[in-house]
Amino acid sequence: MKNMNDSNMLSKMLSSKQVNSFILPDDIIKNMKDKIKETKKSKIELGFALCTDKDNQRDNQKDNSQTIKIIKKGTDCVGTKCSIKVGKCKEDQIYTGNYHTHPSAHPTMSITDMVTGCSEEIECIGSAPFNTIRCFTRKTNEYQCIEEISPFEEEEHI
């Protein structure tokens, strides 16, 4: 049975998107695209928490290789036309970042997104008018982040 689980995980990873040290599985990308569709109808920001398993973090830290974190979906969150509250993760997960949509803007970080993003490892934004998703990863520690002029790594388009 373990081999079947391993092959299912491998097939999920092959159809997923890697953003720096994060893997966004197909189901996460589909959920992100669904939130863009819902935002087009509702005209408000929608999203969900981006979580990683605590066990995954511990297992990867035992060796010296780069830690690869598989993103899991946390709770949904609903906002307004220009703001959103952050979702939550399960007890056995770590809050890693968030995904939310912009109803009428590019998939770029607002000032609020940048400030919030400094305490997160990854921030993904979906644009309803442009039908695209961009993910940003923090390149400094959270305490230096606000002082940096450009504290986020390159944008990844999904």
C-alpha positions, -999 to 999 in steps of 0.1 A, spaced: 0 0 0 29 23 7 41 21 -29 7 32 -41 8 63 -18 43 71 -30 33 69 -66 2 91 -60 24 117 -42 49 115 -71 22 120 -98 8 150 -78 43 165 -75 49 160 -113 18 181 -121 25 207 -95 43 240 -96 75 247 -76 81 282 -64 116 284 -48 114 259 -19 76 255 -20 56 230 -40 21 241 -50 2 208 -57 -24 207 -85 -53 209 -61 -39 241 -45 -36 257 -80 -71 246 -89 -84 262 -56 -65 294 -65 -81 295 -99 -116 288 -85 -112 318 -61 -104 340 -91 -137 328 -107 -156 334 -75 -140 369 -72 -152 379 -107 -187 372 -95 -186 386 -60 -162 415 -66 -146 409 -32 -112 395 -21 -113 358 -14 -85 334 -4 -72 308 20 -42 301 43 -12 284 28 0 257 53 27 231 56 28 200 77 49 202 109 62 166 102 73 177 67 93 206 82 110 184 108 118 155 84 134 179 59 155 197 85 173 165 95 195 165 64 214 194 49 195 196 16 172 225 8 139 222 26 111 216 2 77 225 17 45 211 2 17 236 5 -16 225 19 -49 245 19 -59 261 52 -92 277 60 -110 300 35 -111 337 41 -135 364 28 -127 401 26 -140 433 10 -132 450 -22 -97 459 -9 -88 439 22 -90 404 36 -84 387 69 -59 358 70 -70 322 72 -58 296 97 -41 262 96 -48 229 114 -31 221 146 -6 197 129 3 224 103 23 255 103 10 288 88 33 296 60 15 323 41 -17 332 23 -34 333 -11 -59 360 -19 -74 376 -49 -75 412 -61 -110 419 -77 -98 449 -98 -60 450 -98 -29 433 -111 -15 403 -92 11 425 -75 16 432 -38 -1 462 -23 16 480 6 -6 460 30 4 428 13 41 437 16 38 444 53 18 412 59 41 393 36 71 402 59 58 377 85 50 350 59 73 328 38 51 329 7 23 352 -5 3 344 -36 -21 368 -53 -47 361 -80 -59 388 -103 -95 386 -114 -92 411 -144 -59 395 -156 -68 359 -147 -32 353 -134 -16 342 -102 18 354 -88 36 341 -59 62 360 -39 87 345 -14 104 365 13 142 366 7 152 380 41 143 371 76 110 387 89 128 412 111 149 427 83 121 425 58 105 459 64 139 476 63 147 461 29 138 480 -3 130 448 -21 124 420 5 107 395 -19 122 371 -44 111 370 -81 75 367 -90 64 333 -102 35 332 -126 10 303 -125 
